[in-house]
Amino acid sequence: MGTEPASQVLGGTDVPARPDPATIFREHGRFVHSVLRGLGVQKADLEDAFQEVFMVVHRKIDAYEDRGSLRAWVYGICVRVAIHVRRRRGKPEIAAASFPEPVDPTTPAELLSEQQARRILYSILDQLDDDKRAVFVLYELEELSMPEVAQSLNCPVQTAYSRLRAARAAVNEAIESFRQQKETR
């Protein structure tokens, strides 16, 4: 009887193996950090929120049911932690240029433009309610499939699509408003 990475053989039947928290950390840690920031967790709270996500993963891993994507399950935890941290802290800060430098920026002007675009995007996202923001970040920025988004947020797929439509409309309206302000200056 060999070692099965995806399952453990018990009594002749395959039983899915529980994911290992250390493996989840290695495979999803960078994305967890990105999602938390995208969901409005302030820079000062980011590391604590990051640790809180993986403490929840560790605590709840025995209850994990392989009904969908492990990534969606982890992101669902991220969304709940981010909402909790933001509510505990109060109003989220407008995201600052706290992102790592790109490996190969073409020009300083392009880098500045990219940082300004991030600040603008996060200030727009700060205006969305938690449900719309979570769907927008998970679907548009983190590129989860809509079934994964719905699973992460524990809502029907059609509800997630509805929230995404509303979030897109709000984001597009805010972008247009920003453009008009910029043109009048």
Secondary structure, 3 states (H helix, E strand, C coil): CCCCCCEEEECCEEEECCCCHHHHHHHHHHHHHHHHHHCCCCHHHHHHHHHHHHHHHHHHHHHCCCCCCHHHHHHHHHHHHHHHHHHHHCCCCCCCCCCCCCCCCCCHHHHHHHHHHHHHHHHHHCCCCHHHHHHHHHHHHCCCCHHHHHHHHCCCHHHHHHHHHHHHHHHHHHHHHHHHHHHHC
